[in-house]
Amino acid sequence: MELEDRITIATPEGLSVHLQLAGVGSRFIAGGFDLGLQIIIIVLISLVIGSVIGGAVAAAVIAISAFAVIFFYDVLFEVRAGGRTPGKRLTHLRVVRDNGAPVDLQASAVRNLMRLVDGLTFLYLPTLFGILITRRNQRPGDLAGGTLVIRDAARMSPSAPPAVAGVPPAPDAPPPLVIEAPLDVSAVTEDEVAAVRRFLARREELDRSARQRLAYRLETGLRGKVSGAPEHDNPEHFLEALVAAKARL
């Protein structure tokens, strides 16, 4: 079995997005780094609590704080930092939904609560076996939360679909394209325009790498049917201009 597998996810636009799954080695390196940071945080909290509160109360507060750090550390970073904890950022990994969309609070909460089962409690053996035997390299928490851990787009191999220059790193909509001459979009079919509209409507929900690939593939397939579009433009600008031009017909 390959340590780094690829999967293909079909999109509502009728296209396929190729994602590179993270393997055992990179995931355990990321997890070890994050665990080290969590231990440091817990130790610091324990020192502060121990200096203020004593006895059994201090032990109880420290235990609750340790659980909160272990649980909320991953959830906070996954939801607020694009699916990347510090360890995942170090190893160029990212957590996404199993349909390629960014991970949300519910999915992240479920996958991390499952660490009680597939984490340190059982020496990470369920995680190891899950990654090795499942088709999408998913630990039990990933299966429960509907998530995947993938290689970040910027670090993917040359054989992967290319990242597109000019697409903003954050999933914010790009500024509108200014075109001096009208586009000739008469050769573009209604089905093709519908696919573009679906992409533009849901692009904010997509992971950055999936968004780049879909925009690139749509633009590549349709540019030959459009006359008057500037060359080497941002793919999303091109798609927006195409839809606008089609609406004026």
C-alpha positions as CSV (number, residue, x, y, z in Angstrom):
1,M,0.0,0.0,0.0
2,E,1.2,3.5,-0.8
3,L,1.9,5.8,2.1
4,E,0.6,8.7,0.1
5,D,-2.6,7.8,-1.8
6,R,-4.7,9.8,-4.2
7,I,-8.5,9.9,-4.3
8,T,-10.9,11.5,-6.8
9,I,-14.0,13.4,-5.6
10,A,-16.9,14.1,-8.0
11,T,-18.3,17.7,-7.8
12,P,-21.7,19.0,-8.6
13,E,-20.1,20.8,-11.6
14,G,-19.5,17.4,-13.2
15,L,-15.8,17.6,-12.7
16,S,-13.4,15.6,-10.6
17,V,-11.1,16.9,-7.9
18,H,-7.9,14.9,-7.1
19,L,-6.7,15.0,-3.5
20,Q,-3.5,13.5,-2.1
21,L,-4.2,11.7,1.2
22,A,-1.7,12.0,4.1
23,G,0.1,8.8,5.1
24,V,0.9,7.3,8.5
25,G,4.4,8.9,8.8
26,S,3.4,12.6,8.2
27,R,0.3,12.3,10.3
28,F,2.2,10.9,13.3
29,I,4.9,13.5,13.0
30,A,2.2,16.2,13.0
31,G,0.4,14.5,15.9
32,G,3.6,14.2,17.9
33,F,4.4,17.9,17.5
34,D,0.9,18.9,18.5
35,L,1.0,16.6,21.5
36,G,4.3,18.2,22.6
37,L,2.7,21.7,22.4
38,Q,-0.3,20.5,24.4
39,I,1.8,19.0,27.1
40,I,3.7,22.3,27.4
41,I,0.4,24.2,27.7
42,I,-0.9,21.8,30.3
43,V,2.3,22.0,32.4
44,L,2.1,25.8,32.3
45,I,-1.6,25.8,33.3
46,S,-0.8,23.3,36.1
47,L,2.0,25.5,37.5
48,V,-0.3,28.5,37.6
49,I,-3.2,26.6,39.1
50,G,-1.0,24.9,41.6
51,S,0.4,28.2,42.8
52,V,-3.1,29.6,43.4
53,I,-5.2,26.6,44.5
54,G,-4.1,23.7,46.6
55,G,-5.2,20.2,47.4
56,A,-7.9,18.1,45.7
57,V,-9.5,21.2,44.1
58,A,-6.3,22.0,42.2
59,A,-6.1,18.4,41.0
60,A,-9.7,18.5,39.7
61,V,-9.2,21.9,38.0
62,I,-6.0,20.7,36.4
63,A,-7.7,17.6,35.1
64,I,-10.5,19.6,33.6
65,S,-8.1,22.0,32.1
66,A,-6.0,19.2,30.6
67,F,-9.1,17.7,28.9
68,A,-10.1,21.2,27.6
69,V,-6.6,21.7,26.1
70,I,-6.5,18.3,24.5
71,F,-10.0,18.7,22.9
72,F,-10.2,22.4,22.1
73,Y,-6.6,22.7,20.8
74,D,-7.4,20.7,17.6
75,V,-10.9,22.0,17.2
76,L,-9.8,25.6,17.4
77,F,-7.0,25.3,14.9
78,E,-9.0,23.1,12.5
79,V,-12.0,25.4,12.4
80,R,-10.2,28.8,12.6
81,A,-6.9,28.0,10.7
82,G,-8.2,26.2,7.6
83,G,-7.9,22.6,9.0
84,R,-4.3,23.0,10.1
85,T,-2.9,22.7,13.6
86,P,0.7,23.8,14.2
87,G,1.8,20.2,13.6
88,K,-0.2,19.9,10.4
89,R,1.1,23.2,9.2
90,L,4.7,22.0,9.9
91,T,4.1,18.8,7.8
92,H,1.9,20.5,5.2
93,L,-1.3,18.6,6.0
94,R,-4.9,19.8,6.2
95,V,-8.2,18.4,7.5
96,V,-11.1,18.7,5.1
97,R,-14.6,17.2,4.9
98,D,-14.8,14.0,2.9
99,N,-16.4,15.9,0.0
100,G,-13.4,18.3,-0.2
101,A,-15.1,21.2,1.6
102,P,-13.5,22.9,4.6
103,V,-13.9,21.2,7.9
104,D,-16.7,22.7,10.0
105,L,-17.2,22.9,13.8
106,Q,-19.4,19.8,14.0
107,A,-17.1,17.6,12.0
108,S,-14.1,18.8,13.9
109,A,-15.7,18.3,17.3
110,V,-16.8,14.8,16.4
111,R,-13.4,13.7,15.0
112,N,-11.6,15.1,18.1
113,L,-14.0,13.7,20.7
114,M,-13.2,10.3,19.1
115,R,-9.6,10.7,20.4
116,L,-10.9,9.2,23.6
117,V,-11.1,6.0,21.5
118,D,-8.4,6.2,18.9
119,G,-5.9,8.4,20.8
120,L,-3.5,7.9,23.7
121,T,-6.1,5.8,25.6
122,F,-5.3,2.8,23.4
123,L,-1.8,4.0,22.4
124,Y,-3.0,5.3,19.0
125,L,-3.4,1.7,17.7
126,P,-7.0,2.3,16.4
127,T,-5.6,5.3,14.5
128,L,-2.7,3.3,13.0
129,F,-4.9,0.4,11.9
130,G,-7.6,2.8,10.6
131,I,-5.1,4.7,8.4
132,L,-3.6,1.5,7.1
133,I,-6.8,-0.5,6.3
134,T,-9.3,2.2,5.2
135,R,-9.4,3.2,1.5
136,R,-9.2,6.9,2.4
137,N,-6.6,6.6,5.2
138,Q,-9.2,7.5,7.9
139,R,-8.8,6.9,11.6
140,P,-12.1,6.2,13.5
141,G,-12.4,9.9,14.3
142,D,-12.3,10.7,10.6
143,L,-14.9,8.1,9.8
144,A,-17.2,9.4,12.6
145,G,-16.7,13.1,11.6
146,G,-16.7,12.6,7.8
147,T,-13.3,14.1,7.4
148,L,-10.0,13.4,5.5
149,V,-6.4,14.5,6.1
150,I,-4.8,15.6,2.9
151,R,-1.5,17.0,1.7
152,D,-1.7,20.7,1.4
153,A,-1.9,21.9,-2.2
154,A,1.3,23.9,-2.1
155,R,3.3,20.8,-1.3
156,M,1.8,18.4,-3.7
157,S,3.9,16.5,-6.2
158,P,4.5,17.8,-9.8
159,S,2.1,15.2,-11.2
160,A,-0.8,16.7,-9.3
161,P,-3.1,19.2,-11.1
162,P,-1.3,22.6,-11.0
163,A,-2.1,25.4,-8.6
164,V,-3.2,28.4,-10.5
165,A,-1.3,31.7,-10.2
166,G,-3.4,34.6,-9.3
167,V,-6.0,32.7,-7.3
168,P,-6.1,34.3,-3.8
169,P,-4.8,32.1,-1.0
170,A,-7.9,32.6,1.1
171,P,-11.3,31.5,-0.2
172,D,-12.5,35.1,-0.7
173,A,-14.1,36.0,-3.9
174,P,-11.7,37.7,-6.3
175,P,-12.3,41.2,-7.6
176,P,-14.5,41.5,-10.7
177,L,-12.8,41.3,-14.1
178,V,-12.8,44.5,-16.2
179,I,-13.0,43.7,-19.9
180,E,-12.8,46.4,-22.5
181,A,-14.3,44.3,-25.4
182,P,-17.4,42.1,-25.1
183,L,-16.9,38.4,-24.9
184,D,-18.3,36.1,-27.6
185,V,-19.8,33.2,-25.6
186,S,-22.2,31.9,-28.2
187,A,-20.4,28.6,-28.4
188,V,-20.8,27.9,-24.7
189,T,-23.8,25.6,-23.9
190,E,-26.4,26.2,-21.2
191,D,-25.2,23.1,-19.4
192,E,-21.6,24.4,-19.3
193,V,-22.8,27.8,-18.0
194,A,-24.9,26.0,-15.4
195,A,-21.8,24.1,-14.2
196,V,-19.9,27.4,-13.9
197,R,-22.7,29.0,-11.9
198,R,-22.8,26.0,-9.5
199,F,-19.0,26.4,-8.9
200,L,-19.3,30.2,-8.4
201,A,-22.2,29.8,-6.0
202,R,-20.4,27.3,-3.7
203,R,-16.7,28.3,-4.1
204,E,-16.7,29.8,-0.6
205,E,-17.4,26.4,0.8
206,L,-14.5,24.6,-1.0
207,D,-11.1,23.9,0.3
208,R,-8.5,26.2,-1.3
209,S,-6.9,23.4,-3.3
210,A,-10.2,22.1,-4.5
211,R,-11.3,25.6,-5.4
212,Q,-8.1,26.2,-7.4
213,R,-8.4,22.9,-9.3
214,L,-12.1,23.3,-10.2
215,A,-11.6,26.9,-11.4
216,Y,-8.6,25.8,-13.5
217,R,-10.4,22.8,-15.1
218,L,-13.5,24.9,-15.9
219,E,-11.4,27.7,-17.4
220,T,-9.3,25.3,-19.4
221,G,-12.3,23.5,-20.8
222,L,-14.2,26.7,-21.8
223,R,-11.5,29.2,-22.8
224,G,-11.3,27.8,-26.3
225,K,-15.1,28.5,-26.8
226,V,-14.8,32.1,-25.7
227,S,-13.5,34.9,-27.9
228,G,-12.2,38.3,-26.5
229,A,-11.1,37.1,-23.0
230,P,-7.7,38.4,-21.8
231,E,-5.0,35.8,-21.8
232,H,-3.4,34.5,-18.5
233,D,-6.2,35.9,-16.4
234,N,-7.3,34.6,-13.0
235,P,-9.6,31.6,-13.8
236,E,-12.3,32.8,-11.5
237,H,-12.3,36.2,-13.2
238,F,-12.7,34.5,-16.6
239,L,-15.6,32.3,-15.3
240,E,-17.4,35.3,-13.8
241,A,-17.0,37.3,-17.0
242,L,-18.3,34.3,-19.0
243,V,-21.5,34.0,-16.9
244,A,-22.1,37.8,-17.1
245,A,-21.7,37.8,-20.8
246,K,-24.0,34.8,-21.2
247,A,-26.6,36.6,-19.1
248,R,-26.6,39.5,-21.5
249,L,-27.5,37.4,-24.5
